[in-house]
Amino acid sequence: MKTIFVVDDSDTNLSMAEAALEDTYSVMTMPSAMKMFALLDKVHPDLILLDIEMPDMDGFEALRTLKSDDFWQDIPVMFLTGRTDAEVEVRGFELGAVDFVTKPFSAPVLLNRIKTHLNIDDLIRERTAQLHRLQNSIVSVLANMVENRDKGTGGHIERTSAYIKILIEEMKKREVYIDEIRGWDIERMISSARMHDLGKISITDIIMNKPGKLTEDEFDIMKTHVLEGERIIDEIIAQTGEGEFLRNARLFAGYHHERWDGNGYPYGLKGTDIPLQGRIMAIVDVYDALVSERPYKKAFSTEEAVKIVMQSSGTHYDPKIAEVFFEVKDLLEEVKIG
């Protein structure tokens, strides 16, 4: 049964709404927006009926707060109001309300409005899920094409994806760069990170699978995979118009070889001028290379690899991210063993 929050400072309105909805939905009533936010930490409703004119925090302020939070912003909100002027409706819709129900309301009208918006919301969720599944399938195919050409890096995409998930979740827990990562959909971010080496598809097999160390000229060619990855993703964006997912993929592809001290490539960016996606990928990419066997080297132990990474904290790597990386080293070891 879907859950509806009814927020109104009038006991009469709360009772009327509960009587109208309780046979169809699980109804939770509360007399203020502050009570609603306290309950939102424990219950995630399918829809909120929100009064506009309330003491302490009015409906507009409450809606603004809801839409600014990643966990709440997708909850559809319908305003309950005794006001019918256009200015109120315009302001409400601009803030993200899905509908207005005028008080006093009739039970059939209220039920019909709620049913309509919940059906729309379910349809949007399903279509969005389908799109995400399609994106993930395409990304997997592209990533596997690149990895299958690079005979020395088997499993790199899967391992780095797992490392990134661990690292981002711990960064969020410790509130490291929280203003940036608060709005991230972590699963989609991880999926977009799988395209970080997409540009290697343009590198000749002679260089990709050379058993020994690359010459300086060969390494210069290998470095072009970063710009080539950006170019390919830019073409996809131009063709499809797809936004956030591919923009994040572009940041992972284009900036994972930049260095905190500015001595990386291709742009020589320094410090926080490097997009956060690139700074995160820089650590997990090198860590995986260190703990993996290559035709030209043996695999380092986790302890040795972590030590090498930490020695470059503040030069190669963002020191704040490196500190989090150090704290989750045991979890990274489990991924490597698995």
Secondary structure, DSSP 8 states (H G I E B T S, - for coil): --EEEEE-S-HHHHHHHHHHHTTTSEEEEESSHHHHHHHHTT---SEEEEESS-SSS-HHHHHHHHHTSTTTTTS-EEEEES---HHHHHHHHHHT--EEEESS--HHHHHHHHHHHHHHHHHHHHHHHHHHHHHHHHHHHHHHHHHHH-TT-TTHHHHHHHHHHHHHHHHHHHTTTHHHHTT--HHHHHHHHTTTTGGGGGS-HHHHT-SS---HHHHHHHHHHHHHHHHHHHHHHHHH---HHHHHHHHHHHHTT--TTS--SSS---GGGS-HHHHHHHHHHHHHHHHS-BTTB----HHHHHHHHHHTBTTTB-HHHHHHHHHTHHHHHHHHH-
